[in-house]
Amino acid sequence: MQEHQRVLELTRSNNLRELGGYPTADGRTIKWHKLLRSGSLNALTNDDIQSLIQYGILFDVDFRSRHEIKVAPDPFDEQFVTYHRLSVFPFTDQSTEPTPKAGLFSRLFGQRSPVEPELSSMAKMYQQLVLDAHAQAAYRDLLTVLLNNHDTDGAVLYHCSAGKDRTGVGTLLILSALGVDRETITNDFLLSNQVLGLDTATPKRINSNDAQVAAMNAQAISIESINHVYDVIDQQFGSMANYLTQAMALKPTEIEQLKNDYLE
């Protein structure tokens, strides 16, 4: 693998990408070889595994459900890489109907305007990714893993099945905590469409033993879903900064530690 490469191509990798080099609002950049996002890892070859260990992977964070993991477990030897199962699914707050995106009409009159479109199922799912108690706990634990990777030269690799939805929201939260701007975060989110070919007639097939996840993997990421994440956070918490301190329980000192550890 090249020293500074956004998309890391291994023999059997799946949407494996670096976050290094992204700029922050305070003029710093994310260090290379510190943060990697990915899709499923179970198909990696022995050479792939050794390449990632040599790259510096110390922590493997798995967002997949218990059932997904049982059928296709991650391949790392815990002698070299510490594994964390932080399943985002299943949601625990499914009894609560997702709050629709509030346009001007609904904010003023408390009901949906006939011209306001209904949210897509993916946008509703993204809303639950940031509001559901179980999902929030998984992302809080992800940030704890990042904090525990303190004073090391190693990297944290986190992933789900396709590496675009559960992993995409996790990346949004990490990059937001590090001070990366919304446009850069959005572009990184959408890069999965290109890497997986989801914006073409021949998308990459992402297999899953979970029918719901397989259906989700086949759908391209939309601007609507990303924007809805930001809208929901603003509506429920007032700002991304409030979400990080309240829902993610990040203290100011911890945010500063993350910046010191992952920025240069």
Stockholm file with secondary structure:
# STOCKHOLM 1.0

chainA/1-264         MQEHQRVLELTRSNNLRELGGYPTADGRTIKWHKLLRSGSLNALTNDDIQSLIQYGILFDVDFRSRHEIKVAPDPFDEQFVTYHRLSVFPFTDQSTEPTPKAGLFSRLFGQRSPVEPELSSMAKMYQQLVLDAHAQAAYRDLLTVLLNNHDTDGAVLYHCSAGKDRTGVGTLLILSALGVDRETITNDFLLSNQVLGLDTATPKRINSNDAQVAAMNAQAISIESINHVYDVIDQQFGSMANYLTQAMALKPTEIEQLKNDYLE
#=GR chainA/1-264 SS CCSSCSBCCCTTCSSCEECTTCBCTTSCBBCTTSEEEESCCTTCCHHHHHHHHHHTEEEEEECSCHHHHHHSCCCCCTTTSEEEECCCCSCSCTTSCCCCCCCHHHHHHSSCCTTSCCCCHHHHHHHHHHHCHHHHHHHHHHHHHHHHSTTCSCEEEEECSSSSSHHHHHHHHHHHHHTCCHHHHHHHHHHHHHHHTTTSSSCCCCCCSSHHHHHHHTSCCCHHHHHHHHHHHHHHHSSHHHHHHHTSCCCHHHHHHHHHHHBC
#=GC SS_cons         CCSSCSBCCCTTCSSCEECTTCBCTTSCBBCTTSEEEESCCTTCCHHHHHHHHHHTEEEEEECSCHHHHHHSCCCCCTTTSEEEECCCCSCSCTTSCCCCCCCHHHHHHSSCCTTSCCCCHHHHHHHHHHHCHHHHHHHHHHHHHHHHSTTCSCEEEEECSSSSSHHHHHHHHHHHHHTCCHHHHHHHHHHHHHHHTTTSSSCCCCCCSSHHHHHHHTSCCCHHHHHHHHHHHHHHHSSHHHHHHHTSCCCHHHHHHHHHHHBC
//
